[in-house]
Amino acid sequence: MTPRQKQFFSALPSLWQAPLLSTCSKPEIERLIAFLQERETQGATIYPAKQNILAALRATPFDRVSVVIVGQDPYHGPGQAHGLSFSVPQGMPLPPSLKNIFKELKRDIAATQPQTGNLTAWADQGVLLLNALLTVEAGKPASHAGKGWEIFTDDIIEAILGRAHPTVLMLWGAYAQKKVAHLTTQLDLSRHLILKAAHPSPLSVRGFLGCSHFSQANAFLKKHGLPAISWNL
């Protein structure tokens, strides 16, 4: 590893280091780190804040992941992104996609209307809220696509699916489904549950509402003797 790669690796939570050791040694990760440092030097506003880029991994240790919800990239508005896919910090207005997620929660499992868009309570229970890209520039969605994050997050998903631990993947929208498609052809998925639906954004929400992913996930976890997720916030 280069010094930059070693610094990045050392920032990973301890239980994620062994699964991602070879990933952090890849030249694409060196180029990713160099790109982020260059953009920062050039004055780009990057979300989330540096200390929150790996927040999803800190919140959900490798050995506790039971559900993975795959997002695309962080919110690109001020104060919205804090490192968990679809989540916003306490007190922030709910983005449209998150409003629709909560609508489906209410329809599916009669969940109470959440008082917050902060999904940390899900992460604490083993729901990995993973964006495919872990950074974005202000007002520029997908601005950090193709810079190396996809390789990093592909390897996270592959490591999770390679465990004996039964896991649910919730893939909302074509982007998430395509991301995982090339991995699932190589792995034994007999112990996992892959759930697919349209993205919860207003543009495709009619294909999302009614998916019943939350109840299906809990039924699968219970079947395998694992704790169900308390989806109420």
C-alpha positions as CSV (number, residue, x, y, z in Angstrom):
1,M,0.0,0.0,0.0
2,T,1.0,3.6,-0.6
3,P,1.0,6.0,2.4
4,R,-2.4,7.3,1.3
5,Q,-3.8,3.8,1.1
6,K,-2.5,2.9,4.5
7,Q,-4.1,6.1,6.0
8,F,-7.4,5.2,4.3
9,F,-7.2,1.6,5.5
10,S,-6.4,2.7,9.0
11,A,-9.6,4.9,9.0
12,L,-11.8,1.8,8.4
13,P,-13.6,0.4,11.5
14,S,-11.6,-2.6,12.8
15,L,-14.1,-5.3,11.8
16,W,-14.1,-4.0,8.2
17,Q,-10.3,-4.0,7.8
18,A,-9.8,-7.7,7.1
19,P,-12.6,-8.0,4.5
20,L,-11.3,-4.9,2.7
21,L,-7.6,-5.3,3.0
22,S,-7.0,-6.4,-0.6
23,T,-9.5,-3.7,-1.8
24,C,-7.6,-0.9,-0.1
25,S,-4.4,-2.2,-1.9
26,K,-5.9,-1.7,-5.3
27,P,-4.4,1.1,-7.5
28,E,-8.0,2.4,-8.1
29,I,-8.2,3.2,-4.5
30,E,-5.0,5.2,-4.6
31,R,-6.4,7.1,-7.6
32,L,-9.7,7.7,-5.8
33,I,-7.9,9.2,-2.7
34,A,-5.7,11.4,-5.0
35,F,-8.8,12.6,-6.8
36,L,-10.6,13.5,-3.5
37,Q,-7.5,15.4,-2.2
38,E,-7.1,17.2,-5.5
39,R,-10.8,18.3,-5.5
40,E,-10.5,19.5,-1.9
41,T,-7.4,21.5,-2.8
42,Q,-9.2,23.0,-5.7
43,G,-11.9,24.2,-3.3
44,A,-14.7,21.8,-4.1
45,T,-17.4,21.4,-1.5
46,I,-17.7,17.6,-0.9
47,Y,-20.5,15.9,0.9
48,P,-20.7,14.3,3.4
49,A,-18.1,15.9,5.7
50,K,-14.8,14.0,5.7
51,Q,-15.5,12.4,9.1
52,N,-18.8,10.9,7.8
53,I,-17.6,9.4,4.6
54,L,-17.3,5.9,6.2
55,A,-20.2,6.4,8.6
56,A,-22.2,3.5,7.3
57,L,-19.3,1.1,8.1
58,R,-18.8,2.6,11.6
59,A,-22.6,2.3,12.3
60,T,-22.9,-1.3,11.2
61,P,-20.0,-3.7,11.9
62,F,-19.2,-6.4,9.3
63,D,-20.3,-9.3,11.5
64,R,-23.7,-7.7,12.3
65,V,-24.9,-6.9,8.8
66,S,-28.3,-8.5,8.3
67,V,-29.8,-6.2,5.7
68,V,-28.2,-4.0,3.0
69,I,-30.0,-1.1,1.4
70,V,-28.1,0.1,-1.6
71,G,-28.3,3.8,-2.6
72,Q,-26.6,5.6,-5.4
73,D,-24.7,8.6,-4.1
74,P,-25.0,11.0,-1.1
75,Y,-27.5,13.9,-1.1
76,H,-25.8,16.9,-2.7
77,G,-27.6,19.7,-0.8
78,P,-26.2,21.5,2.3
79,G,-26.5,19.6,5.5
80,Q,-28.3,16.6,4.1
81,A,-25.7,13.9,3.7
82,H,-24.2,12.2,6.7
83,G,-22.9,9.0,5.3
84,L,-26.0,6.7,5.5
85,S,-27.9,6.0,2.3
86,F,-31.3,7.7,2.1
87,S,-30.8,9.1,5.6
88,V,-30.6,12.8,6.7
89,P,-29.5,14.2,10.0
90,Q,-32.0,14.9,12.8
91,G,-34.0,18.0,12.1
92,M,-33.5,18.1,8.3
93,P,-36.6,18.1,6.1
94,L,-37.4,14.8,4.5
95,P,-36.2,14.3,0.9
96,P,-38.9,13.0,-1.5
97,S,-37.5,9.5,-1.7
98,L,-37.4,9.2,2.1
99,K,-41.0,10.4,2.3
100,N,-41.9,7.6,0.0
101,I,-39.9,5.0,1.9
102,F,-41.9,6.0,5.0
103,K,-45.2,5.7,3.1
104,E,-44.3,2.1,2.2
105,L,-43.3,1.4,5.8
106,K,-46.7,2.5,6.9
107,R,-48.5,0.5,4.2
108,D,-46.4,-2.6,4.7
109,I,-46.1,-2.9,8.4
110,A,-48.3,-0.2,9.8
111,A,-45.3,1.7,11.1
112,T,-45.9,5.0,12.8
113,Q,-45.0,8.2,11.0
114,P,-41.3,8.8,11.9
115,Q,-40.4,12.1,13.6
116,T,-37.0,12.1,12.0
117,G,-35.3,11.2,8.7
118,N,-32.2,10.0,10.6
119,L,-32.0,6.2,9.9
120,T,-29.2,5.5,12.4
121,A,-31.5,3.4,14.5
122,W,-31.8,1.0,11.5
123,A,-28.0,0.9,11.1
124,D,-27.6,0.1,14.8
125,Q,-29.7,-3.0,14.3
126,G,-27.6,-4.4,11.4
127,V,-29.0,-2.5,8.4
128,L,-26.1,-1.4,6.3
129,L,-27.1,1.9,4.6
130,L,-24.6,1.8,1.7
131,N,-24.3,4.3,-1.1
132,A,-22.5,3.0,-4.2
133,L,-20.6,6.3,-4.2
134,L,-19.5,7.6,-0.8
135,T,-18.9,11.2,-1.8
136,V,-20.5,13.9,-4.1
137,E,-19.9,17.6,-4.8
138,A,-22.4,20.2,-3.9
139,G,-25.2,20.5,-6.4
140,K,-23.6,18.0,-8.7
141,P,-25.3,14.5,-8.4
142,A,-23.1,11.6,-9.5
143,S,-20.1,14.0,-9.8
144,H,-17.8,11.3,-8.2
145,A,-19.0,8.5,-10.4
146,G,-16.3,6.5,-12.1
147,K,-13.5,7.6,-9.7
148,G,-13.2,4.3,-7.7
149,W,-15.9,4.3,-5.1
150,E,-17.8,1.7,-7.2
151,I,-15.0,-0.8,-6.8
152,F,-14.8,-0.2,-3.1
153,T,-18.5,-0.7,-2.5
154,D,-18.7,-3.6,-4.9
155,D,-16.1,-5.3,-2.7
156,I,-18.1,-4.5,0.5
157,I,-21.2,-6.2,-1.0
158,E,-19.2,-9.2,-2.2
159,A,-17.6,-9.6,1.2
160,I,-21.0,-9.5,2.9
161,L,-22.5,-12.1,0.5
162,G,-19.5,-14.3,0.9
163,R,-20.3,-14.8,4.6
164,A,-22.3,-17.7,6.0
165,H,-24.6,-15.1,7.7
166,P,-28.0,-14.9,5.9
167,T,-28.5,-11.5,4.5
168,V,-31.2,-9.4,2.8
169,L,-30.3,-7.1,0.0
170,M,-32.9,-4.4,-0.9
171,L,-32.2,-3.1,-4.4
172,W,-34.3,-0.1,-5.3
173,G,-34.1,1.1,-8.9
174,A,-32.1,0.0,-11.9
175,Y,-28.8,1.5,-10.6
176,A,-28.7,-0.6,-7.5
177,Q,-29.9,-3.7,-9.3
178,K,-27.2,-3.4,-12.0
179,K,-24.5,-2.9,-9.4
180,V,-25.3,-6.1,-7.7
181,A,-26.1,-8.2,-10.8
182,H,-22.5,-8.9,-11.8
183,L,-21.6,-10.0,-8.3
184,T,-24.6,-12.4,-7.8
185,T,-23.6,-14.5,-10.8
186,Q,-20.3,-15.5,-8.9
187,L,-21.7,-16.2,-5.5
188,D,-23.8,-18.8,-3.7
189,L,-27.0,-16.9,-3.0
190,S,-29.0,-19.8,-1.5
191,R,-28.6,-18.4,2.0
192,H,-29.5,-14.8,1.0
193,L,-32.6,-12.9,0.0
194,I,-32.4,-10.4,-2.9
195,L,-35.4,-8.0,-3.0
196,K,-35.9,-5.7,-6.1
197,A,-38.3,-2.8,-6.6
198,A,-38.4,0.5,-8.4
199,H,-36.6,3.5,-6.8
200,P,-38.6,5.4,-4.2
201,S,-38.1,8.7,-6.0
202,P,-41.3,10.5,-7.1
203,L,-40.5,9.6,-10.8
204,S,-40.8,5.8,-10.1
205,V,-42.6,5.5,-6.8
206,R,-45.6,3.7,-8.2
207,G,-43.3,0.7,-8.8
208,F,-42.0,1.0,-5.3
209,L,-45.1,1.3,-3.2
210,G,-46.5,-2.1,-2.5
211,C,-43.1,-3.9,-2.6
212,S,-43.5,-5.1,1.0
213,H,-39.7,-5.3,1.4
214,F,-39.7,-4.5,5.1
215,S,-42.1,-7.3,6.1
216,Q,-40.4,-9.8,3.7
217,A,-37.0,-8.9,5.2
218,N,-38.2,-9.6,8.8
219,A,-39.9,-12.8,7.8
220,F,-36.6,-14.0,6.2
221,L,-34.6,-13.0,9.3
222,K,-37.0,-14.8,11.6
223,K,-36.9,-17.9,9.5
224,H,-33.2,-18.0,9.9
225,G,-33.3,-17.4,13.7
226,L,-32.1,-13.8,13.4
227,P,-33.6,-10.8,15.1
228,A,-36.1,-8.9,13.1
229,I,-35.5,-5.2,12.4
230,S,-37.6,-2.7,14.3
231,W,-38.4,-0.3,11.4
232,N,-40.2,2.2,13.6
233,L,-38.1,5.3,14.2
